[in-house]
Each structure stands twice: as C-alpha cells, then as structure tokens.
Amino acid sequence: MNGLSTILILVGLFLLGGIYSFVKQKMPKGLIVLLSIGAAMCLSAGVLRLEMWS
C-alpha cells in the first residue's frame, strides 16, 4: 500500500513545483488556485494513506 501513497506525495510535490513556476511567470490566479487545491489533496491523501496503513 505504500506505493500509491508515494505516488500521491510525489504528484503533490510536482504540483507544488508547478505552482512556484506559475507564480514566477505571473500566470492567471485561477490556475494557481486550482493547482494549489490539487497539490493539497494529493499530499493529504498520500500522508493519510501512509498513516492509515502504518
């Protein structure tokens, strides 16, 4: 079960990197908010899965 948790956490971190890049490029705020929500969901789901199966 740790494989899916790892993938979710990695996707969340990847999205965080995208947010940083989009903020530097002054992309639309709606896109940044959408990426932020996706990153938060992936990271929280990955951490919760790790805690649940530990």
PQR file with spaces between the fields and no chain letter, atoms N, CA, C, O and H, PARSE charges and radii, in Angstrom:
ATOM       1  N    MET     1       0.799   -1.204    0.000 -0.4000 1.5000
ATOM       2  CA   MET     1       0.000    0.000    0.000 -0.0000 2.0000
ATOM       3  C    MET     1       0.845    1.274    0.000  0.5500 1.7000
ATOM       4  O    MET     1       0.312    2.356   -0.248 -0.5500 1.4000
ATOM       5  N    ASN     2       2.119    1.177    0.265 -0.4000 1.5000
ATOM       6  CA   ASN     2       2.961    2.369    0.298 -0.0000 2.0000
ATOM       7  C    ASN     2       3.236    2.921   -1.087  0.5500 1.7000
ATOM       8  O    ASN     2       3.598    4.090   -1.217 -0.5500 1.4000
ATOM       9  H    ASN     2       2.552    0.298    0.467  0.4000 1.0000
ATOM      10  N    GLY     3       3.075    2.108   -2.133 -0.4000 1.5000
ATOM      11  CA   GLY     3       3.347    2.568   -3.489 -0.0000 2.0000
ATOM      12  C    GLY     3       2.416    3.692   -3.908  0.5500 1.7000
ATOM      13  O    GLY     3       2.868    4.697   -4.455 -0.5500 1.4000
ATOM      14  H    GLY     3       2.781    1.158   -2.027  0.4000 1.0000
ATOM      15  N    LEU     4       1.129    3.536   -3.660 -0.4000 1.5000
ATOM      16  CA   LEU     4       0.168    4.574   -4.032 -0.0000 2.0000
ATOM      17  C    LEU     4       0.380    5.829   -3.193  0.5500 1.7000
ATOM      18  O    LEU     4       0.253    6.941   -3.706 -0.5500 1.4000
ATOM      19  H    LEU     4       0.762    2.719   -3.216  0.4000 1.0000
ATOM      20  N    SER     5       0.696    5.669   -1.933 -0.4000 1.5000
ATOM      21  CA   SER     5       0.965    6.817   -1.073 -0.0000 2.0000
ATOM      22  C    SER     5       2.161    7.606   -1.589  0.5500 1.7000
ATOM      23  O    SER     5       2.142    8.836   -1.618 -0.5500 1.4000
ATOM      24  H    SER     5       0.799    4.765   -1.517  0.4000 1.0000
ATOM      25  N    THR     6       3.193    6.890   -1.991 -0.4000 1.5000
ATOM      26  CA   THR     6       4.390    7.543   -2.519 -0.0000 2.0000
ATOM      27  C    THR     6       4.066    8.298   -3.794  0.5500 1.7000
ATOM      28  O    THR     6       4.530    9.423   -3.982 -0.5500 1.4000
ATOM      29  H    THR     6       3.208    5.890   -1.967  0.4000 1.0000
ATOM      30  N    ILE     7       3.281    7.699   -4.668 -0.4000 1.5000
ATOM      31  CA   ILE     7       2.909    8.350   -5.923 -0.0000 2.0000
ATOM      32  C    ILE     7       2.095    9.612   -5.645  0.5500 1.7000
ATOM      33  O    ILE     7       2.323   10.647   -6.272 -0.5500 1.4000
ATOM      34  H    ILE     7       2.905    6.785   -4.516  0.4000 1.0000
ATOM      35  N    LEU     8       1.149    9.535   -4.713 -0.4000 1.5000
ATOM      36  CA   LEU     8       0.331   10.710   -4.379 -0.0000 2.0000
ATOM      37  C    LEU     8       1.192   11.839   -3.820  0.5500 1.7000
ATOM      38  O    LEU     8       0.994   13.003   -4.168 -0.5500 1.4000
ATOM      39  H    LEU     8       0.964    8.694   -4.204  0.4000 1.0000
ATOM      40  N    ILE     9       2.134   11.505   -2.967 -0.4000 1.5000
ATOM      41  CA   ILE     9       3.008   12.528   -2.394 -0.0000 2.0000
ATOM      42  C    ILE     9       3.900   13.132   -3.472  0.5500 1.7000
ATOM      43  O    ILE     9       4.107   14.346   -3.487 -0.5500 1.4000
ATOM      44  H    ILE     9       2.295   10.560   -2.684  0.4000 1.0000
ATOM      45  N    LEU    10       4.427   12.317   -4.365 -0.4000 1.5000
ATOM      46  CA   LEU    10       5.265   12.831   -5.444 -0.0000 2.0000
ATOM      47  C    LEU    10       4.478   13.730   -6.394  0.5500 1.7000
ATOM      48  O    LEU    10       4.982   14.767   -6.827 -0.5500 1.4000
ATOM      49  H    LEU    10       4.259   11.331   -4.352  0.4000 1.0000
ATOM      50  N    VAL    11       3.261   13.343   -6.715 -0.4000 1.5000
ATOM      51  CA   VAL    11       2.422   14.185   -7.573 -0.0000 2.0000
ATOM      52  C    VAL    11       2.132   15.518   -6.882  0.5500 1.7000
ATOM      53  O    VAL    11       2.157   16.568   -7.523 -0.5500 1.4000
ATOM      54  H    VAL    11       2.852   12.502   -6.363  0.4000 1.0000
ATOM      55  N    GLY    12       1.860   15.475   -5.578 -0.4000 1.5000
ATOM      56  CA   GLY    12       1.634   16.705   -4.824 -0.0000 2.0000
ATOM      57  C    GLY    12       2.843   17.625   -4.849  0.5500 1.7000
ATOM      58  O    GLY    12       2.704   18.836   -5.019 -0.5500 1.4000
ATOM      59  H    GLY    12       1.840   14.622   -5.058  0.4000 1.0000
ATOM      60  N    LEU    13       4.031   17.051   -4.678 -0.4000 1.5000
ATOM      61  CA   LEU    13       5.255   17.855   -4.721 -0.0000 2.0000
ATOM      62  C    LEU    13       5.507   18.411   -6.117  0.5500 1.7000
ATOM      63  O    LEU    13       5.979   19.538   -6.264 -0.5500 1.4000
ATOM      64  H    LEU    13       4.144   16.068   -4.540  0.4000 1.0000
ATOM      65  N    PHE    14       5.190   17.614   -7.149 -0.4000 1.5000
ATOM      66  CA   PHE    14       5.317   18.070   -8.526 -0.0000 2.0000
ATOM      67  C    PHE    14       4.391   19.262   -8.778  0.5500 1.7000
ATOM      68  O    PHE    14       4.782   20.233   -9.425 -0.5500 1.4000
ATOM      69  H    PHE    14       4.806   16.698   -7.030  0.4000 1.0000
ATOM      70  N    LEU    15       3.161   19.182   -8.262 -0.4000 1.5000
ATOM      71  CA   LEU    15       2.218   20.281   -8.416 -0.0000 2.0000
ATOM      72  C    LEU    15       2.689   21.525   -7.668  0.5500 1.7000
ATOM      73  O    LEU    15       2.486   22.644   -8.138 -0.5500 1.4000
ATOM      74  H    LEU    15       2.843   18.393   -7.737  0.4000 1.0000
ATOM      75  N    LEU    16       3.318   21.338   -6.506 -0.4000 1.5000
ATOM      76  CA   LEU    16       3.861   22.485   -5.771 -0.0000 2.0000
ATOM      77  C    LEU    16       4.946   23.184   -6.583  0.5500 1.7000
ATOM      78  O    LEU    16       5.024   24.413   -6.591 -0.5500 1.4000
ATOM      79  H    LEU    16       3.483   20.428   -6.124  0.4000 1.0000
ATOM      80  N    GLY    17       5.777   22.410   -7.261 -0.4000 1.5000
ATOM      81  CA   GLY    17       6.792   22.997   -8.135 -0.0000 2.0000
ATOM      82  C    GLY    17       6.150   23.767   -9.283  0.5500 1.7000
ATOM      83  O    GLY    17       6.641   24.826   -9.677 -0.5500 1.4000
ATOM      84  H    GLY    17       5.714   21.412   -7.254  0.4000 1.0000
ATOM      85  N    GLY    18       5.059   23.238   -9.817 -0.4000 1.5000
ATOM      86  CA   GLY    18       4.331   23.936  -10.874 -0.0000 2.0000
ATOM      87  C    GLY    18       3.740   25.241  -10.383  0.5500 1.7000
ATOM      88  O    GLY    18       3.740   26.240  -11.102 -0.5500 1.4000
ATOM      89  H    GLY    18       4.661   22.379   -9.498  0.4000 1.0000
ATOM      90  N    ILE    19       3.237   25.233   -9.159 -0.4000 1.5000
ATOM      91  CA   ILE    19       2.677   26.459   -8.580 -0.0000 2.0000
ATOM      92  C    ILE    19       3.759   27.529   -8.484  0.5500 1.7000
ATOM      93  O    ILE    19       3.540   28.681   -8.856 -0.5500 1.4000
ATOM      94  H    ILE    19       3.237   24.421   -8.575  0.4000 1.0000
ATOM      95  N    TYR    20       4.915   27.142   -7.987 -0.4000 1.5000
ATOM      96  CA   TYR    20       6.026   28.089   -7.855 -0.0000 2.0000
ATOM      97  C    TYR    20       6.391   28.677   -9.218  0.5500 1.7000
ATOM      98  O    TYR    20       6.600   29.883   -9.347 -0.5500 1.4000
ATOM      99  H    TYR    20       5.093   26.205   -7.685  0.4000 1.0000
ATOM     100  N    SER    21       6.464   27.822  -10.222 -0.4000 1.5000
ATOM     101  CA   SER    21       6.805   28.270  -11.562 -0.0000 2.0000
ATOM     102  C    SER    21       5.732   29.203  -12.128  0.5500 1.7000
ATOM     103  O    SER    21       6.056   30.221  -12.740 -0.5500 1.4000
ATOM     104  H    SER    21       6.295   26.842  -10.117  0.4000 1.0000
ATOM     105  N    PHE    22       4.462   28.863  -11.927 -0.4000 1.5000
ATOM     106  CA   PHE    22       3.381   29.683  -12.452 -0.0000 2.0000
ATOM     107  C    PHE    22       3.315   31.038  -11.762  0.5500 1.7000
ATOM     108  O    PHE    22       2.997   32.041  -12.400 -0.5500 1.4000
ATOM     109  H    PHE    22       4.199   28.036  -11.429  0.4000 1.0000
ATOM     110  N    VAL    23       3.612   31.081  -10.461 -0.4000 1.5000
ATOM     111  CA   VAL    23       3.621   32.355   -9.742 -0.0000 2.0000
ATOM     112  C    VAL    23       4.731   33.249  -10.291  0.5500 1.7000
ATOM     113  O    VAL    23       4.525   34.449  -10.479 -0.5500 1.4000
ATOM     114  H    VAL    23       3.871   30.267   -9.942  0.4000 1.0000
ATOM     115  N    LYS    24       5.905   32.670  -10.550 -0.4000 1.5000
ATOM     116  CA   LYS    24       7.016   33.446  -11.093 -0.0000 2.0000
ATOM     117  C    LYS    24       6.693   33.977  -12.484  0.5500 1.7000
ATOM     118  O    LYS    24       7.146   35.061  -12.852 -0.5500 1.4000
ATOM     119  H    LYS    24       6.072   31.696  -10.398  0.4000 1.0000
ATOM     120  N    GLN    25       5.906   33.217  -13.267 -0.4000 1.5000
ATOM     121  CA   GLN    25       5.560   33.634  -14.625 -0.0000 2.0000
ATOM     122  C    GLN    25       4.307   34.503  -14.661  0.5500 1.7000
ATOM     123  O    GLN    25       3.872   34.925  -15.733 -0.5500 1.4000
ATOM     124  H    GLN    25       5.538   32.337  -12.967  0.4000 1.0000
ATOM     125  N    LYS    26       3.728   34.770  -13.498 -0.4000 1.5000
ATOM     126  CA   LYS    26       2.515   35.589  -13.370 -0.0000 2.0000
ATOM     127  C    LYS    26       1.360   35.036  -14.208  0.5500 1.7000
ATOM     128  O    LYS    26       0.712   35.763  -14.961 -0.5500 1.4000
ATOM     129  H    LYS    26       4.081   34.428  -12.627  0.4000 1.0000
ATOM     130  N    MET    27       1.124   33.738  -14.056 -0.4000 1.5000
ATOM     131  CA   MET    27       0.012   33.079  -14.738 -0.0000 2.0000
ATOM     132  C    MET    27      -1.298   33.467  -14.045  0.5500 1.7000
ATOM     133  O    MET    27      -1.270   34.043  -12.958 -0.5500 1.4000
ATOM     134  H    MET    27       1.651   33.148  -13.444  0.4000 1.0000
ATOM     135  N    PRO    28      -2.445   33.157  -14.663 -0.5600 1.5000
ATOM     136  CA   PRO    28      -3.741   33.514  -14.062  0.2800 2.0000
ATOM     137  C    PRO    28      -3.924   32.897  -12.668  0.5500 1.7000
ATOM     138  O    PRO    28      -3.516   31.762  -12.420 -0.5500 1.4000
ATOM     139  N    LYS    29      -4.536   33.656  -11.777 -0.4000 1.5000
ATOM     140  CA   LYS    29      -4.701   33.208  -10.395 -0.0000 2.0000
ATOM     141  C    LYS    29      -5.620   31.997  -10.290  0.5500 1.7000
ATOM     142  O    LYS    29      -5.452   31.177   -9.387 -0.5500 1.4000
ATOM     143  H    LYS    29      -4.867   34.578  -11.978  0.4000 1.0000
ATOM     144  N    GLY    30      -6.579   31.869  -11.185 -0.4000 1.5000
ATOM     145  CA   GLY    30      -7.483   30.718  -11.155 -0.0000 2.0000
ATOM     146  C    GLY    30      -6.729   29.418  -11.351  0.5500 1.7000
ATOM     147  O    GLY    30      -7.030   28.417  -10.701 -0.5500 1.4000
ATOM     148  H    GLY    30      -6.716   32.535  -11.918  0.4000 1.0000
ATOM     149  N    LEU    31      -5.754   29.427  -12.242 -0.4000 1.5000
ATOM     150  CA   LEU    31      -4.945   28.235  -12.485 -0.0000 2.0000
ATOM     151  C    LEU    31      -4.076   27.909  -11.281  0.5500 1.7000
ATOM     152  O    LEU    31      -3.906   26.744  -10.923 -0.5500 1.4000
ATOM     153  H    LEU    31      -5.510   30.240  -12.770  0.4000 1.0000
ATOM     154  N    ILE    32      -3.529   28.942  -10.661 -0.4000 1.5000
ATOM     155  CA   ILE    32      -2.690   28.735   -9.475 -0.0000 2.0000
ATOM     156  C    ILE    32      -3.525   28.166   -8.323  0.5500 1.7000
ATOM     157  O    ILE    32      -3.066   27.277   -7.605 -0.5500 1.4000
ATOM     158  H    ILE    32      -3.667   29.889  -10.951  0.4000 1.0000
ATOM     159  N    VAL    33      -4.739   28.672   -8.147 -0.4000 1.5000
ATOM     160  CA   VAL    33      -5.619   28.163   -7.088 -0.0000 2.0000
ATOM     161  C    VAL    33      -5.984   26.710   -7.367  0.5500 1.7000
ATOM     162  O    VAL    33      -5.995   25.888   -6.451 -0.5500 1.4000
ATOM     163  H    VAL    33      -5.112   29.394   -8.730  0.4000 1.0000
ATOM     164  N    LEU    34      -6.281   26.389   -8.615 -0.4000 1.5000
ATOM     165  CA   LEU    34      -6.617   25.017   -8.983 -0.0000 2.0000
ATOM     166  C    LEU    34      -5.455   24.070   -8.701  0.5500 1.7000
ATOM     167  O    LEU    34      -5.660   22.984   -8.158 -0.5500 1.4000
ATOM     168  H    LEU    34      -6.272   27.058   -9.359  0.4000 1.0000
ATOM     169  N    LEU    35      -4.248   24.467   -9.063 -0.4000 1.5000
ATOM     170  CA   LEU    35      -3.075   23.638   -8.779 -0.0000 2.0000
ATOM     171  C    LEU    35      -2.841   23.506   -7.279  0.5500 1.7000
ATOM     172  O    LEU    35      -2.438   22.443   -6.805 -0.5500 1.4000
ATOM     173  H    LEU    35      -4.081   25.349   -9.504  0.4000 1.0000
ATOM     174  N    SER    36      -3.091   24.573   -6.531 -0.4000 1.5000
ATOM     175  CA   SER    36      -2.911   24.530   -5.084 -0.0000 2.0000
ATOM     176  C    SER    36      -3.867   23.530   -4.446  0.5500 1.7000
ATOM     177  O    SER    36      -3.479   22.772   -3.556 -0.5500 1.4000
ATOM     178  H    SER    36      -3.418   25.436   -6.916  0.4000 1.0000
ATOM     179  N    ILE    37      -5.106   23.530   -4.899 -0.4000 1.5000
ATOM     180  CA   ILE    37      -6.090   22.587   -4.363 -0.0000 2.0000
ATOM     181  C    ILE    37      -5.692   21.156   -4.712  0.5500 1.7000
ATOM     182  O    ILE    37      -5.784   20.262   -3.870 -0.5500 1.4000
ATOM     183  H    ILE    37      -5.421   24.145   -5.621  0.4000 1.0000
ATOM     184  N    GLY    38      -5.254   20.938   -5.943 -0.4000 1.5000
ATOM     185  CA   GLY    38      -4.816   19.600   -6.352 -0.0000 2.0000
ATOM     186  C    GLY    38      -3.617   19.121   -5.554  0.5500 1.7000
ATOM     187  O    GLY    38      -3.557   17.962   -5.145 -0.5500 1.4000
ATOM     188  H    GLY    38      -5.180   21.664   -6.627  0.4000 1.0000
ATOM     189  N    ALA    39      -2.661   20.017   -5.334 -0.4000 1.5000
ATOM     190  CA   ALA    39      -1.468   19.651   -4.564 -0.0000 2.0000
ATOM     191  C    ALA    39      -1.840   19.310   -3.133  0.5500 1.7000
ATOM     192  O    ALA    39      -1.348   18.327   -2.577 -0.5500 1.4000
ATOM     193  H    ALA    39      -2.710   20.959   -5.666  0.4000 1.0000
ATOM     194  N    ALA    40      -2.704   20.114   -2.535 -0.4000 1.5000
ATOM     195  CA   ALA    40      -3.120   19.854   -1.157 -0.0000 2.0000
ATOM     196  C    ALA    40      -3.857   18.522   -1.046  0.5500 1.7000
ATOM     197  O    ALA    40      -3.654   17.771   -0.092 -0.5500 1.4000
ATOM     198  H    ALA    40      -3.104   20.912   -2.986  0.4000 1.0000
ATOM     199  N    MET    41      -4.705   18.236   -2.016 -0.4000 1.5000
ATOM     200  CA   MET    41      -5.449   16.969   -1.988 -0.0000 2.0000
ATOM     201  C    MET    41      -4.509   15.772   -2.146  0.5500 1.7000
ATOM     202  O    MET    41      -4.647   14.779   -1.431 -0.5500 1.4000
ATOM     203  H    MET    41      -4.869   18.846   -2.791  0.4000 1.0000
ATOM     204  N    CYS    42      -3.564   15.861   -3.069 -0.4000 1.5000
ATOM     205  CA   CYS    42      -2.633   14.747   -3.272 -0.0000 2.0000
ATOM     206  C    CYS    42      -1.753   14.522   -2.048  0.5500 1.7000
ATOM     207  O    CYS    42      -1.568   13.389   -1.603 -0.5500 1.4000
ATOM     208  H    CYS    42      -3.452   16.668   -3.649  0.4000 1.0000
ATOM     209  N    LEU    43      -1.217   15.609   -1.514 -0.4000 1.5000
ATOM     210  CA   LEU    43      -0.338   15.465   -0.349 -0.0000 2.0000
ATOM     211  C    LEU    43      -1.093   14.928    0.863  0.5500 1.7000
ATOM     212  O    LEU    43      -0.600   14.044    1.564 -0.5500 1.4000
ATOM     213  H    LEU    43      -1.368   16.529   -1.876  0.4000 1.0000
ATOM     214  N    SER    44      -2.282   15.456    1.107 -0.4000 1.5000
ATOM     215  CA   SER    44      -3.027   14.994    2.272 -0.0000 2.0000
ATOM     216  C    SER    44      -3.481   13.546    2.099  0.5500 1.7000
ATOM     217  O    SER    44      -3.453   12.773    3.057 -0.5500 1.4000
ATOM     218  H    SER    44      -2.683   16.173    0.538  0.4000 1.0000
ATOM     219  N    ALA    45      -3.900   13.170    0.890 -0.4000 1.5000
ATOM     220  CA   ALA    45      -4.305   11.786    0.663 -0.0000 2.0000
ATOM     221  C    ALA    45      -3.125   10.837    0.822  0.5500 1.7000
ATOM     222  O    ALA    45      -3.272    9.756    1.392 -0.5500 1.4000
ATOM     223  H    ALA    45      -3.923   13.798    0.112  0.4000 1.0000
ATOM     224  N    GLY    46      -1.971   11.227    0.330 -0.4000 1.5000
ATOM     225  CA   GLY    46      -0.786   10.376    0.467 -0.0000 2.0000
ATOM     226  C    GLY    46      -0.368   10.194    1.908  0.5500 1.7000
ATOM     227  O    GLY    46      -0.037    9.086    2.329 -0.5500 1.4000
ATOM     228  H    GLY    46      -1.852   12.106   -0.133  0.4000 1.0000
ATOM     229  N    VAL    47      -0.381   11.280    2.669 -0.4000 1.5000
ATOM     230  CA   VAL    47       0.014   11.200    4.081 -0.0000 2.0000
ATOM     231  C    VAL    47      -1.018   10.395    4.874  0.5500 1.7000
ATOM     232  O    VAL    47      -0.655    9.582    5.724 -0.5500 1.4000
ATOM     233  H    VAL    47      -0.650   12.180    2.327  0.4000 1.0000
ATOM     234  N    LEU    48      -2.298   10.622    4.597 -0.4000 1.5000
ATOM     235  CA   LEU    48      -3.330    9.867    5.313 -0.0000 2.0000
ATOM     236  C    LEU    48      -3.235    8.374    5.013  0.5500 1.7000
ATOM     237  O    LEU    48      -3.422    7.549    5.908 -0.5500 1.4000
ATOM     238  H    LEU    48      -2.593   11.283    3.907  0.4000 1.0000
ATOM     239  N    ARG    49      -2.946    8.020    3.763 -0.4000 1.5000
ATOM     240  CA   ARG    49      -2.794    6.601    3.422 -0.0000 2.0000
ATOM     241  C    ARG    49      -1.598    6.000    4.150  0.5500 1.7000
ATOM     242  O    ARG    49      -1.663    4.863    4.617 -0.5500 1.4000
ATOM     243  H    ARG    49      -2.794    8.690    3.036  0.4000 1.0000
ATOM     244  N    LEU    50      -0.496    6.762    4.252 -0.4000 1.5000
ATOM     245  CA   LEU    50       0.682    6.265    4.975 -0.0000 2.0000
ATOM     246  C    LEU    50       0.339    6.027    6.444  0.5500 1.7000
ATOM     247  O    LEU    50       0.718    5.006    7.017 -0.5500 1.4000
ATOM     248  H    LEU    50      -0.443    7.686    3.873  0.4000 1.0000
ATOM     249  N    GLU    51      -0.379    6.971    7.048 -0.4000 1.5000
ATOM     250  CA   GLU    51      -0.735    6.855    8.465 -0.0000 2.0000
ATOM     251  C    GLU    51      -1.724    5.724    8.691  0.5500 1.7000
ATOM     252  O    GLU    51      -1.648    5.031    9.705 -0.5500 1.4000
ATOM     253  H    GLU    51      -0.688    7.801    6.582  0.4000 1.0000
ATOM     254  N    MET    52      -2.641    5.528    7.771 -0.4000 1.5000
ATOM     255  CA   MET    52      -3.676    4.524    7.940 -0.0000 2.0000
ATOM     256  C    MET    52      -3.093    3.112    7.833  0.5500 1.7000
ATOM     257  O    MET    52      -3.537    2.205    8.537 -0.5500 1.4000
ATOM     258  H    MET    52      -2.703    6.090    6.946  0.4000 1.0000
ATOM     259  N    TRP    53      -2.123    2.926    6.977 -0.4000 1.5000
ATOM     260  CA   TRP    53      -1.604    1.578    6.740 -0.0000 2.0000
ATOM     261  C    TRP    53      -0.350    1.285    7.558  0.5500 1.7000
ATOM     262  O    TRP    53       0.199    0.187    7.461 -0.5500 1.4000
ATOM     263  H    TRP    53      -1.762    3.663    6.406  0.4000 1.0000
ATOM     264  N    SER    54       0.113    2.238    8.360 -0.4000 1.5000
ATOM     265  CA   SER    54       1.313    2.003    9.183 -0.0000 2.0000
ATOM     266  C    SER    54       0.963    1.231   10.430  0.5500 1.7000
ATOM     267  O    SER    54       1.841    0.939   11.242 -0.5500 1.4000
ATOM     268  H    SER    54      -0.333    3.130    8.439  0.4000 1.0000
